[in-house]
Amino acid sequence: MSQDELKNLTIHEARKMLDSRKISSKELTNIFLERIQKVDQSTNAYITVTTEFALQQADIADEKIRIGEQKPLTGIPMQLKDNMSTAGIKTTCASKMLENYIPSYNCTVADRLFSEGAILLGKGNLDEFAMGSSTENSYYASTANPWDLKRVPGGSSGGPAAAVSADECLFSLGSDTGGSIRQPAAFCGVVGMKPTYGVVSRFGLIAFASSLDQIGPITKNVQDSAIVLNAISGYDPKDSTSIKNVSQDYISNLKSNISGMKLGVPKEYFPDGMEEGVKKSVFQAIEQFKKLGVEIKEVSLPHTDYALAVYYIIAPSEAAANLARYDGVKYGFSSKGDLEDIFDDIETTRQGGFGDEVKRRIMIGTYALSAGYYDAYYLKAQKIRTIIREEFNEVFKNVDALITPTSPTVAFKLGEVIDPLQMYLNDVFTQPANIAGLPSISIPCGISEGLPVGVQLMSSPMNDGVVLNLANAFEQSTDWHDLKPEIFI
């Protein structure tokens, strides 16, 4: 098998080759390091490439395989989004504020992957502090979509999605606050999974909005997503929001027969103004599920219309609180100016250390939490959040899962969307899952204007296996996941 063919491997295909000694982990790691060197100057999917560390890990993985102690991810090269702490390796959040920050500890998901023997190729680019929908807000460089380098890969996990799409790693981990795994996965033609809130530990994930953030896998297919979720899920005493007794084997739960299951189609998720090519692809996906024996039912989620407003009160409010720690005193960027007092120093540090989108969200959140406005905005948003959750719970009494578009459009051009409000609308279909803490997955379902279209599946909390099972059955009956961006084939 040639190097070009090896870069196209999925996790389970690579596992077979590693275990049969057809290739070593070090050889596979070098193939991906060479791939990064070749194409990342075009995609900017990485902020940091950890060549020496990856090769050291590969040697250890090869020894584990030699003595028969390998696990499903032993020797598998991967990427982590650069808002996940890695001991001794820069973790920047794509921000000037953390440009030179090197953590002294690993996030829990990194520890779990390393204990499996996975190989860290580097840290993926993102919108600064995970705030954005296009990965144009990175302090370092905008990431480009491998399907069209003049278009965005989505965000904020644009680097991870682009890296998987361009075969710069076998899988990546992203974080999803309002669609930041699923939307870029849809734009880049890969699989993106947001688990139930609390199924995967957030310890060591640099917080954006703590009640919404969730780590999940970005992979080439659904089976790989299940493999990675098996490795990273489970209770973590270091995370107070981690759910106990959640261990599941997501791989063994994958079944090809989904006949008799019920899928709900929320009418509110197909508004006027949605791109026709996206709508057509999603309805074709619905027809495919019918062919697989799934019963399709129209449902209604009337408070979906308020989800966007709720998100853009709660998320900035939590961001304003979480980002208050970046004051130039304890760690990170400091203006170190010749100023009159510490308060002026903090002000200039935050002014120079944060980008425009981060400042915008801090100001929105500070306003929503301020005296006189807390009840009118933040408290009311939390009440509507409860209504949205209850609405989902009622719907899931009658259907196993919901099917919707992942995004109302395909990937837009770099620099095309300048208006922040227009940018925020890109996550209109994904944010409700974060508000309600639901498991949700985006899988490729078609092509529009030569670009990938994603379809989203959501289910009730702890039913991560249900969305994976439905997604896997659809994937096995179609070939959309096999399509590759021609520029990087």
C-alpha positions as semicolon CSV with decimal commas, in nm:
position;residue;x (nm);y (nm);z (nm)
1;M;0,000;0,000;0,000
2;S;0,141;0,342;-0,101
3;Q;0,183;0,638;0,134
4;D;-0,105;0,814;-0,041
5;E;-0,329;0,516;0,032
6;L;-0,212;0,487;0,392
7;K;-0,312;0,844;0,474
8;N;-0,668;0,755;0,372
9;L;-0,698;0,482;0,636
10;T;-0,968;0,489;0,897
11;I;-0,889;0,404;1,259
12;H;-1,020;0,047;1,237
13;E;-0,835;-0,012;0,907
14;A;-0,511;0,121;1,058
15;R;-0,565;-0,099;1,366
16;K;-0,568;-0,412;1,148
17;M;-0,249;-0,309;0,966
18;L;-0,067;-0,223;1,288
19;D;-0,168;-0,547;1,459
20;S;-0,066;-0,758;1,157
21;R;0,270;-0,573;1,145
22;K;0,211;-0,455;0,788
23;I;0,315;-0,112;0,911
24;S;0,463;0,021;1,233
25;S;0,325;0,309;1,433
26;K;0,645;0,503;1,370
27;E;0,609;0,457;0,994
28;L;0,244;0,564;1,008
29;T;0,330;0,866;1,226
30;N;0,602;0,974;0,985
31;I;0,356;0,951;0,694
32;F;0,122;1,194;0,869
33;L;0,404;1,426;0,978
34;E;0,515;1,444;0,614
35;R;0,155;1,503;0,511
36;I;0,127;1,795;0,755
37;Q;0,449;1,944;0,622
38;K;0,316;1,913;0,268
39;V;-0,038;2,051;0,299
40;D;-0,073;2,246;0,624
41;Q;0,080;2,556;0,471
42;S;-0,244;2,566;0,270
43;T;-0,496;2,460;0,535
44;N;-0,345;2,607;0,857
45;A;-0,516;2,325;1,046
46;Y;-0,236;2,312;1,309
47;I;-0,102;2,573;1,548
48;T;0,169;2,346;1,694
49;V;0,315;2,028;1,545
50;T;0,470;1,797;1,807
51;T;0,710;1,600;1,587
52;E;0,958;1,483;1,852
53;F;0,689;1,395;2,106
54;A;0,488;1,204;1,842
55;L;0,786;0,992;1,738
56;Q;0,864;0,911;2,103
57;Q;0,504;0,801;2,155
58;A;0,518;0,594;1,835
59;D;0,822;0,400;1,963
60;I;0,635;0,320;2,285
61;A;0,325;0,218;2,087
62;D;0,528;-0,018;1,867
63;E;0,669;-0,187;2,175
64;K;0,317;-0,231;2,319
65;I;0,206;-0,389;1,991
66;R;0,513;-0,615;1,988
67;I;0,433;-0,758;2,331
68;G;0,059;-0,781;2,261
69;E;-0,057;-0,506;2,499
70;Q;-0,217;-0,282;2,238
71;K;-0,557;-0,114;2,277
72;P;-0,793;0,012;2,002
73;L;-0,606;0,345;1,965
74;T;-0,249;0,226;2,023
75;G;-0,026;0,371;1,753
76;I;-0,303;0,585;1,597
77;P;-0,190;0,941;1,502
78;M;-0,434;1,214;1,611
79;Q;-0,475;1,585;1,682
80;L;-0,618;1,778;1,978
81;K;-0,789;2,115;1,948
82;D;-0,562;2,377;2,102
83;N;-0,792;2,458;2,393
84;M;-0,717;2,124;2,560
85;S;-0,432;2,131;2,810
86;T;-0,124;1,925;2,728
87;A;0,164;1,904;2,977
88;G;0,484;2,057;2,840
89;I;0,318;2,148;2,508
90;K;0,188;2,494;2,423
91;T;-0,187;2,537;2,465
92;T;-0,278;2,874;2,315
93;C;-0,656;2,878;2,253
94;A;-0,548;3,056;1,931
95;S;-0,511;3,373;2,139
96;K;-0,234;3,622;2,197
97;M;-0,337;3,602;2,562
98;L;-0,199;3,245;2,585
99;E;0,060;3,266;2,307
100;N;0,338;3,122;2,526
101;Y;0,134;2,927;2,782
102;I;0,265;2,576;2,855
103;P;0,045;2,378;3,098
104;S;0,190;2,159;3,370
105;Y;-0,085;1,898;3,334
106;N;-0,290;1,710;3,075
107;C;-0,662;1,740;3,028
108;T;-0,843;1,416;3,114
109;V;-0,917;1,326;2,751
110;A;-0,548;1,360;2,663
111;D;-0,453;1,133;2,954
112;R;-0,709;0,875;2,841
113;L;-0,589;0,883;2,481
114;F;-0,224;0,862;2,585
115;S;-0,302;0,566;2,812
116;E;-0,452;0,399;2,504
117;G;-0,129;0,463;2,316
118;A;-0,262;0,726;2,073
119;I;-0,003;0,950;1,906
120;L;-0,031;1,330;1,936
121;L;0,071;1,494;1,608
122;G;-0,008;1,843;1,732
123;K;-0,265;2,102;1,837
124;G;-0,544;2,215;1,606
125;N;-0,634;2,571;1,507
126;L;-0,958;2,728;1,628
127;D;-1,147;3,050;1,668
128;E;-0,991;3,234;1,963
129;F;-1,111;3,077;2,289
130;A;-1,352;2,871;2,074
131;M;-1,563;3,179;1,998
132;G;-1,668;3,173;1,635
133;S;-1,819;2,974;1,350
134;S;-1,550;3,000;1,083
135;T;-1,199;2,973;1,238
136;E;-1,128;3,320;1,102
137;N;-1,087;3,454;1,457
138;S;-0,758;3,275;1,529
139;Y;-0,469;3,496;1,642
140;Y;-0,238;3,290;1,419
141;A;-0,410;3,244;1,082
142;S;-0,747;3,154;0,936
143;T;-0,793;2,786;0,860
144;A;-0,899;2,701;0,504
145;N;-1,153;2,439;0,399
146;P;-0,978;2,148;0,219
147;W;-1,270;2,131;-0,028
148;D;-1,208;2,491;-0,137
149;L;-0,920;2,689;0,009
150;K;-1,112;3,014;-0,043
151;R;-1,383;2,897;0,197
152;V;-1,405;2,857;0,573
153;P;-1,394;2,515;0,741
154;G;-1,652;2,622;0,999
155;G;-1,577;2,676;1,363
156;S;-1,470;2,689;1,623
157;S;-1,318;2,343;1,566
158;G;-1,221;2,433;1,211
159;G;-0,862;2,313;1,250
160;P;-0,962;1,964;1,371
161;A;-1,228;1,925;1,099
162;A;-0,991;2,046;0,825
163;A;-0,711;1,820;0,953
164;V;-0,931;1,509;0,934
165;S;-1,074;1,610;0,595
166;A;-0,727;1,675;0,447
167;D;-0,586;1,350;0,593
168;E;-0,349;1,534;0,828
169;C;-0,444;1,294;1,109
170;L;-0,659;0,985;1,158
171;F;-0,890;1,161;1,402
172;S;-0,913;1,474;1,611
173;L;-1,088;1,595;1,923
174;G;-1,287;1,918;1,914
175;S;-1,499;2,105;2,165
176;D;-1,862;2,194;2,103
177;T;-2,032;2,485;2,281
178;G;-2,303;2,566;2,027
179;G;-2,217;2,345;1,731
180;S;-1,840;2,385;1,715
181;I;-1,780;2,017;1,633
182;R;-2,083;1,946;1,416
183;Q;-2,090;2,258;1,197
184;P;-1,723;2,233;1,086
185;A;-1,767;1,858;1,038
186;A;-2,055;1,934;0,801
187;F;-1,857;2,201;0,615
188;C;-1,556;1,968;0,572
189;G;-1,744;1,647;0,488
190;V;-1,647;1,445;0,797
191;V;-1,823;1,302;1,104
192;G;-1,855;1,518;1,417
193;M;-2,004;1,393;1,745
194;K;-2,116;1,599;2,045
195;P;-2,181;1,355;2,331
196;T;-2,436;1,403;2,608
197;Y;-2,320;1,679;2,843
198;G;-2,121;1,511;3,121
199;V;-2,036;1,188;2,936
200;V;-1,686;1,316;2,850
201;S;-1,478;1,497;3,113
202;R;-1,417;1,868;3,063
203;F;-1,123;1,876;3,307
204;G;-0,836;2,057;3,136
205;L;-1,056;2,201;2,861
206;I;-1,001;2,576;2,876
207;A;-1,353;2,698;2,942
208;F;-1,566;2,911;2,713
209;A;-1,917;2,847;2,852
210;S;-1,901;2,581;3,122
211;S;-2,265;2,466;3,112
212;L;-2,252;2,421;2,733
213;D;-1,897;2,302;2,647
214;Q;-1,848;1,936;2,557
215;I;-1,551;1,751;2,403
216;G;-1,613;1,505;2,120
217;P;-1,450;1,323;1,827
218;I;-1,412;1,433;1,465
219;T;-1,351;1,128;1,246
220;K;-1,370;0,990;0,893
221;N;-1,665;0,762;0,966
222;V;-1,912;0,669;1,239
223;Q;-1,735;0,351;1,351
224;D;-1,423;0,556;1,423
225;S;-1,635;0,801;1,623
226;A;-1,759;0,513;1,840
227;I;-1,402;0,386;1,889
228;V;-1,281;0,728;2,009
229;L;-1,587;0,788;2,227
230;N;-1,523;0,454;2,399
231;A;-1,175;0,576;2,489
232;I;-1,257;0,925;2,616
233;S;-1,595;0,879;2,789
234;G;-1,655;0,784;3,150
235;Y;-1,675;0,937;3,495
236;D;-1,399;1,172;3,607
237;P;-1,385;1,286;3,973
238;K;-1,189;1,594;3,860
239;D;-1,496;1,724;3,674
240;S;-1,794;1,812;3,894
241;T;-2,029;1,786;3,594
242;S;-1,909;1,438;3,497
243;I;-2,185;1,175;3,508
244;K;-2,130;0,858;3,711
245;N;-2,203;0,509;3,579
246;V;-2,210;0,607;3,211
247;S;-1,975;0,343;3,072
248;Q;-2,106;0,203;2,746
249;D;-1,951;0,006;2,462
250;Y;-2,049;0,226;2,170
251;I;-1,881;-0,004;1,918
252;S;-2,074;-0,320;2,005
253;N;-2,398;-0,119;1,997
254;L;-2,353;-0,037;1,627
255;K;-2,610;-0,236;1,432
256;S;-2,694;-0,227;1,065
257;N;-3,065;-0,293;1,120
258;I;-3,256;0,014;1,238
259;S;-3,594;-0,094;1,101
260;G;-3,881;0,006;1,327
261;M;-3,706;0,303;1,485
262;K;-3,879;0,642;1,478
263;L;-3,721;0,965;1,355
264;G;-3,880;1,303;1,419
265;V;-3,854;1,585;1,166
266;P;-3,897;1,919;1,349
267;K;-4,076;2,158;1,114
268;E;-3,902;2,458;1,274
269;Y;-3,564;2,335;1,143
270;F;-3,654;2,397;0,778
271;P;-3,711;2,774;0,764
272;D;-3,739;2,998;0,460
273;G;-3,402;3,122;0,342
274;M;-3,225;2,791;0,388
275;E;-3,007;2,696;0,091
276;E;-3,202;2,479;-0,152
277;G;-2,911;2,240;-0,203
278;V;-2,886;2,180;0,171
279;K;-3,261;2,126;0,205
280;K;-3,264;1,885;-0,089
281;S;-2,977;1,677;0,052
282;V;-3,137;1,653;0,397
283;F;-3,474;1,546;0,255
284;Q;-3,293;1,283;0,046
285;A;-3,134;1,159;0,370
286;I;-3,480;1,138;0,527
287;E;-3,598;0,929;0,230
288;Q;-3,296;0,701;0,274
289;F;-3,392;0,641;0,637
290;K;-3,741;0,547;0,517
291;K;-3,584;0,286;0,288
292;L;-3,401;0,147;0,592
293;G;-3,735;0,088;0,763
294;V;-3,736;0,395;0,987
295;E;-4,071;0,558;1,059
296;I;-4,063;0,932;0,992
297;K;-4,287;1,162;1,198
298;E;-4,325;1,538;1,177
299;V;-4,282;1,699;1,520
300;S;-4,282;2,052;1,654
301;L;-4,034;2,230;1,879
302;P;-4,185;2,582;1,888
303;H;-3,933;2,726;2,133
304;T;-3,649;2,649;1,892
305;D;-3,695;3,004;1,764
306;Y;-3,571;3,132;2,102
307;A;-3,268;2,901;2,123
308;L;-3,033;3,138;1,942
309;A;-3,121;3,429;2,171
310;V;-3,092;3,208;2,480
311;Y;-2,750;3,084;2,368
312;Y;-2,616;3,434;2,303
313;I;-2,709;3,543;2,654
314;I;-2,595;3,235;2,848
315;A;-2,272;3,164;2,654
316;P;-2,131;3,521;2,667
317;S;-2,232;3,551;3,034
318;E;-2,037;3,238;3,124
319;A;-1,751;3,348;2,898
320;A;-1,729;3,684;3,075
321;A;-1,694;3,502;3,407
322;N;-1,447;3,243;3,278
323;L;-1,223;3,493;3,099
324;A;-1,198;3,724;3,400
325;R;-0,894;3,520;3,510
326;Y;-0,685;3,654;3,221
327;D;-0,557;3,969;3,384
328;G;-0,186;3,963;3,298
329;V;-0,094;3,898;3,662
330;K;-0,101;3,520;3,718
331;Y;-0,006;3,389;3,371
332;G;-0,039;3,463;3,003
333;F;0,013;3,786;2,809
334;S;0,077;4,105;3,004
335;S;0,101;4,456;2,861
336;K;0,370;4,543;3,119
337;G;0,319;4,908;3,039
338;D;0,440;5,209;3,234
339;L;0,099;5,260;3,392
340;E;-0,029;5,433;3,702
341;D;-0,181;5,129;3,876
342;I;-0,264;4,760;3,839
343;F;-0,615;4,831;3,712
344;D;-0,482;5,023;3,412
345;D;-0,238;4,736;3,353
346;I;-0,521;4,479;3,356
347;E;-0,727;4,694;3,119
348;T;-0,449;4,731;2,861
349;T;-0,359;4,363;2,894
350;R;-0,712;4,254;2,812
351;Q;-0,739;4,514;2,537
352;G;-0,422;4,389;2,369
353;G;-0,453;4,019;2,452
354;F;-0,806;3,947;2,330
355;G;-0,934;3,964;1,973
356;D;-1,248;4,147;1,860
357;E;-1,491;3,854;1,885
358;V;-1,377;3,763;2,236
359;K;-1,412;4,126;2,349
360;R;-1,757;4,141;2,191
361;R;-1,879;3,838;2,384
362;I;-1,724;3,955;2,712
363;M;-1,908;4,285;2,677
364;I;-2,239;4,114;2,596
365;G;-2,199;3,880;2,892
366;T;-2,094;4,153;3,134
367;Y;-2,398;4,357;3,035
368;A;-2,636;4,061;3,074
369;L;-2,499;3,989;3,423
370;S;-2,491;4,348;3,540
371;A;-2,715;4,486;3,814
372;G;-3,052;4,583;3,673
373;Y;-3,026;4,354;3,372
374;Y;-2,960;4,013;3,528
375;D;-3,329;3,933;3,577
376;A;-3,433;4,074;3,242
377;Y;-3,176;3,882;3,038
378;Y;-2,974;3,608;3,208
379;L;-3,243;3,478;3,443
380;K;-3,507;3,487;3,170
381;A;-3,272;3,301;2,933
382;Q;-3,223;3,028;3,193
383;K;-3,600;2,991;3,232
384;I;-3,646;2,954;2,857
385;R;-3,359;2,704;2,855
386;T;-3,562;2,489;3,095
387;I;-3,865;2,514;2,866
388;I;-3,654;2,407;2,566
389;R;-3,525;2,105;2,760
390;E;-3,876;2,004;2,862
391;E;-3,995;2,044;2,504
392;F;-3,727;1,803;2,383
393;N;-3,819;1,557;2,660
394;E;-4,182;1,556;2,545
395;V;-4,087;1,498;2,181
396;F;-3,854;1,211;2,270
397;K;-4,147;1,026;2,430
398;N;-4,272;0,962;2,075
399;V;-3,954;0,931;1,866
400;D;-3,610;0,775;1,912
401;A;-3,422;1,066;1,759
402;L;-3,457;1,385;1,554
403;I;-3,316;1,456;1,210
404;T;-3,232;1,810;1,097
405;P;-2,983;1,997;0,879
406;T;-2,653;2,064;1,056
407;S;-2,617;2,410;0,901
408;P;-2,851;2,620;0,683
409;T;-2,572;2,668;0,427
410;V;-2,264;2,502;0,288
411;A;-1,923;2,652;0,369
412;F;-1,912;3,022;0,289
413;K;-1,615;3,216;0,153
414;L;-1,340;3,349;0,377
415;G;-1,421;3,710;0,464
416;E;-1,771;3,683;0,319
417;V;-1,966;3,704;0,647
418;I;-1,867;4,020;0,831
419;D;-2,185;4,094;1,027
420;P;-2,160;3,914;1,366
421;L;-2,536;3,850;1,378
422;Q;-2,526;3,682;1,037
423;M;-2,230;3,471;1,155
424;Y;-2,419;3,363;1,468
425;L;-2,705;3,228;1,253
426;N;-2,476;2,953;1,120
427;D;-2,526;2,763;1,447
428;V;-2,904;2,801;1,462
429;F;-2,966;2,424;1,418
430;T;-2,687;2,302;1,645
431;Q;-2,721;2,524;1,953
432;P;-3,042;2,363;2,090
433;A;-2,855;2,036;2,155
434;N;-2,606;2,223;2,376
435;I;-2,880;2,413;2,556
436;A;-3,055;2,084;2,639
437;G;-2,736;1,875;2,688
438;L;-2,833;1,628;2,414
439;P;-2,610;1,386;2,219
440;S;-2,588;1,492;1,855
441;I;-2,391;1,391;1,547
442;S;-2,332;1,539;1,202
443;I;-2,263;1,305;0,909
444;P;-2,214;1,377;0,537
445;C;-2,538;1,343;0,339
446;G;-2,481;1,513;0,006
447;I;-2,308;1,771;-0,210
448;S;-2,431;2,122;-0,295
449;E;-2,234;2,364;-0,512
450;G;-1,949;2,112;-0,504
451;L;-1,931;2,131;-0,123
452;P;-2,031;1,883;0,150
453;V;-2,369;1,896;0,325
454;G;-2,419;1,755;0,676
455;V;-2,728;1,605;0,834
456;Q;-2,772;1,613;1,212
457;L;-2,917;1,344;1,439
458;M;-3,014;1,421;1,800
459;S;-3,152;1,201;2,076
460;S;-3,237;1,224;2,445
461;P;-2,961;1,249;2,710
462;M;-2,749;0,933;2,748
463;N;-2,874;0,796;2,416
464;D;-2,539;0,856;2,245
465;G;-2,550;0,498;2,120
466;V;-2,881;0,565;1,944
467;V;-2,746;0,853;1,734
468;L;-2,431;0,655;1,654
469;N;-2,637;0,354;1,551
470;L;-2,868;0,557;1,325
471;A;-2,573;0,744;1,175
472;N;-2,382;0,421;1,112
473;A;-2,678;0,256;0,937
474;F;-2,722;0,560;0,710
475;E;-2,350;0,573;0,638
476;Q;-2,336;0,203;0,549
477;S;-2,619;0,250;0,298
478;T;-2,463;0,553;0,123
479;D;-2,121;0,657;-0,001
480;W;-2,112;1,026;0,095
481;H;-1,847;0,957;0,362
482;D;-1,613;0,821;0,094
483;L;-1,596;1,149;-0,097
484;K;-1,269;1,341;-0,065
485;P;-1,169;1,702;-0,137
486;E;-1,009;1,675;-0,481
487;I;-0,745;1,936;-0,408
488;F;-0,580;1,706;-0,153
489;I;-0,642;1,358;-0,295
